[in-house]
Amino acid sequence: MGHAQIILMKKRILVAPLNWGLGHATRCIPIIKALYAHGFQPIIASDGVALSLLQKEFPEFSSIELPSYNVSYSKKGKYFKLKLIKDSPKLLKAIKAEKKAIVDIVETHHIAGIISDNRLGVSHKHIPCAFMTHQLNVLTGSTTWLSTKLHEKYIARFDECWVPDAEGDLNLSGKLGHKKHLNIETKYIGPISRFTKTNTDETIDLLVLLSGPEPQRSLLEDKLVNAVKNFNGNVVFVRGIPEKHQNITQKNNVTFFNFMTSNRLEKTINNSKLVLSRSGYTTIMDLAKLEKKAFFIPTPGQTEQEYLAKRLMDQGFVPSCKQDEFSIFLLDKIADYKGLKSFNTRVDYKDLFSLF
């Protein structure tokens, strides 16, 4: 190789989000853009809808399919933990398959570094690896200490842990992302979002944003399709199913989208007076960046979402309720809450990427 050719070879960084809802994939979007802007060559690795979302967003970058975790939710929230424990052999098998796949990928694609968003098996001994998570404490009710210990065991295989939140008291993740002792270098990178706030007219009265694993996504969709019929105003309803083609249907005062690309969604949220959604952490980061008023319905049995919703309600930012208690009239409560605010922290990507 001549000297000129060596200069042209960009360092290839594998970005691997977990396919669990859409949040892990969407919060990797600003990371992928920043990698490219700082002279790296991002390569995307995931499975299922997370992979197809990022392929849509970045058709110009290579992508690789990873073994699927195949963890599903139970229909009844309270069995969620049992199902996770029952699924854990499946989970451990998936992590093993992932580790094996990574050895191969690193070699064949000449990967120089890895950023894993909550994929526990995506690390490699011989190259720098970062693990991105907002869950240093993994809340699973009475088994919290166990899930946290297990999580730590895997995180310890990475060189750095990146937490998308502010380090101080003014933060979004509370005790999830803040832990006294961690045996790995931890960097608080500030809340990240693929969106930018614009001051536009709020022409949409209510935006319903769905995402998250089945069957709970569908159960909530059925409930909300019925509920919004009684809403006084115009509604945009994003079902959160990334398919090949965007479908738009109109029914009375409601416009349904199967999914939206980032640009369209950014515009739509900026144009919305109120947002009704799950209390997933990525959604919270996005809505804080756009400074929105919202109402949350946490995924039943997902302790982490329940904790985040309760914390934001107790602090007077956003009201919320359980899925089976929701009625459209509860949206009136939003007026009594402050709405989400942005901590305008700028991520120092140059410093962050010095790992590679």
N, C-alpha and C positions, 0 to 999 in steps of 0.2 A: 504493500500500500504506500502510495506517495504521501508526502507530508500534507498536501492539500486535501486529500481524501479523509485523512484522520480528523481534520478540523470539522468536516461536514457531518461526521457521524454523531448524531445527537444521542445523549444518554437516554436509554429507554426505561421509562418508569411504569410499572404495572399498577393500575388502580382497580381495586377489587371490592365493590360494595356487596353487602349481604342482600339477597333477594327476599325481603320481608317487608311487605308494604312497598311504597315507592320512596320513602324518606332517605334511605341510605344512598340510593342511586342519585336522587336529585341534589343532595348536599355535596355529592362528589363533583357536580357540574362546575362550581367555581374553582375547585381544586384542579380539575383537568385543564380548564382554561388558563389558570395561573401557571401550571407546569409548562404549557405550550409557550406562554408569553415569556417565561424565563429560560427558554432555550432547550427544554426537554422534549422528548417524544413520548406522549402518553399512549399506553396500550390498555384497553379496557378489558376487564375479566369479570364475568358474573354469570347468572343464569336467569331463565324465566323473564318476567316482565321488567325486572331491573335492567337486564341486559338489553332487551328490545328498546326500552326507553332511552338508554345511553347511545345505542346504535342510531336511533332517530336523531338524537341531539348532535352526535358527532360522526356523521357518515364518513368523514375523511380519515378517521383513526382506525387502526386494526382492533379487532375485538376477538375474544376467546371465550368459549363456553366452559364454565366450571361445573363440577358435579353439584347436583342440587341437594340442599339440606332436606327438602321435602317435609318440613315440619308444618303441620296444619293446626288450626285452632279447633277446640271443641265447640259445639253449638252452645253449650251452657258454660258461662263464664267460670263458675266455681270448679268445673272439672279441668280448667285450663292447666293447672299445675300438674295434676295427675297425668294428663295427656303429654305434657312436656317430659315428665319423668319416664313415662312409657316410651316416648319417642327418643329418649336419650341414647339408647344403643344405636339407633338410626343416626342420631346426631354425631356420635363418636365415630361411626363408620364414615359419615360424610366428611368429617374433618380429616380422617385418615386418607380418604380418596383425594381430597383437596391437596393435602401435603404431597402426595405422590404426583399429582398432576403438576404442581408447582415446580418440583425438581425438573421435570421434563420441559415445562414452559420457559423457565429461566435459561436453560441450556439452548433450546432451539430458537428462542427469540432474542437471545443475548440481553436479558433484562439486567439493568444496573441498580435498580432499587424497587421497593414495593411499598404501596400505601394500601392497607387493608382497612375497610370500614366494617368492623365487626365480623369479618370472616376469620375464624380462629385458626384455621389451618393454613392460611396464606402467608407463611413466613419461610425464610431460607437462611441457613447458617452463614453463607458466604457473601451476602450482599446486605446493605443497610435496609431495614424494614421498619415502617411506622404503622402503628395500630391506632385507628381513629375511633373514639367512642365517647358517648356522654354518660356512660354507665360504669363508673368505677365501683359504685355499689349497685349490684344487680338485685333489684327488689322483686322477691318472689314470696312475700309474706313471711311465714314462719321458716322458710328454707333460705332466706336471704343470705345468711352467713355462708351457707354451702355453695349457692350459685356464685357468690362473690369470690369465694376461695378458688373455685374451678376456673372462673373467668381469669383471675389473676395468674393462675398457673400457665394458661395459654398466653396471656399478655406478656409474661416474663420472657417469652421466646422472641419478642420484638426488641428493637433498639430504643425506640421512643414511643410514648403514648401521647397522642394529640387529642385534647379535649376541646370540642367546638363550643366554648363558653368563656365568660369572663371569670377571672380568678377570685375577685373580691366578693364582698357581700351582695352587691347588686349583680345578680346573675339569673339565668333562666332555668338551670337544671337542679338547683338546690342540692340536697344531699346525694343525688344521683351522681353528679359529676365532681363532687368535692369530698376528698377522703384524706385523712391525716397522713397515713403512711402507705406509700406505694413503692415497691422495690424496683421501680423502673423510672427512667427520666421522663417526667411528665411536662408537657407544654400546653398552657392554656392559649388557644389560638384566637379566642373571641368567637362570638356567634357568627356562623357563615350562612350566606343565602345566595341563591342564584339571581335574586331580584334586586331592583333599584326602585326607590320611591319616586313617583312623579306626582305633581299636583294637578290632577285632572278632575273634571266633574264626576261626581259619584252618581252615575245614571242607573246603576243596578241596585235594587233595594236589598236583595238577599242573594248571597252566593253560597251554594252548598258544595262542599269539597269532600269527596269520598276517596278513600284509599285504604290500604291495609289488607291483611290476609282474609281469605274466605274461611268459613262461611259467614263470618261476622260482617264483612263489607256488604254482601247481598242482603242480609237480614236488616241492616240499617237502611239500605237503599229502599227496600220495600216500605219500611216504616215512614221514611221521609217523603217518598213520592206521594204517599197519602196525605201526610201532614201539610205539605206546601200548597195543596189545593185550597186550604183555608187561609193562606197568607195574603194579606192585602198589599199588593205591590208586585213588581216584576222580579222574577227569580231566574238565576242561571244555575244549572245543576250539572256539576261535573262528576261523572260516575267513577272515574279513575280506573278505566280499563284500557291500557294502551293496545290498540289494534292497528292493523296495517293502515286503515283509512279512517279519517275523522268522520264520525256521523253526527249530524245535528238534526234534532227533531224539535218541533214546537207543539206545545199542548197548552191552550189557554194562555195563562200568564207565565208559563215556565218554558225555558229553552234548555233542552238536554244535550250535553256533549258526552261522548264516550271517554274522551281524554282531551287534554290541551297540551300543545308544545309550550316550552318555557316562555317564549315571547308573548304568546297569546294569553297565557295564564297570568303573567306579570301585569299586562294591561288590564285584564279582567279583575284581578284583586284590587289594583289601584282604583278601578272604577266602581268598586262595591262599597256600599255603606256598612253592611254587616256580613260576617262570614260564619257559617255553621260548619263545623268539621270535627274530626277526631282530635285528641290532644297529643298527637305524636310530636316528638321533640323537633323534628325538622319543620313541621307545620308551624310550631310556635316560633322558631327562629325566623321563618319567612314572614309571618304576620307581624312580628316585632319590627323587622326591618321596614315593613310597609306601614307600620303604625296603625294597625286596624282594630276595630271593635269586633268582638267575636263571641261565639257561644260554643262550648266544647261538649262533646259526648264521648268519653273515653271508651276504648274497646273493652267490653266486659271481660273481667278476669285478667286483664293486662295491668298488673300492679303499678308498673312504671307510669302508664298514661293516667291511671287513677290518681297517683300521687301528684303528677304535674298539674292536672286539672284542679285538684283540691288546693294545692299551694297557690296557684294563680287566682283562685276564687278567694281564699283567705286573705291574700294581699290586696284584694280589691281591683284586680285587673280584668278578669274575665269570668262570667258566670258559667256554670256547667251543671249537668245532671246525669243520672244513670240512663242507659239506653231505654229501658222499659218504662221509665218515668217521663220520657220526653213528650211534651205537647207543644204545638206551634206558639201557644200563648206565652210560654216561658221566655220567648225571645224579647218580650217587653222588659225583662230584667236588665238587658244589656245597657239600657240608658243609665242605670245606677252604677255602672262600672267604668273604670278609667280607660279601658282598652289597653293594647300592648304598646310599649314604647321601645325605641331602638337605643342601644348603648353605643351606637356609632363607633365601634372599635374597628380599626383597620388591621387586617391580618398582614403581618410582615412575612410575605411569602419568601422573600430572598433569604431571610434568616432561617425560615422553616425548611426550605429545600437545601440548605447547606449540609443537611444529613447525607445527601447523595453526592 
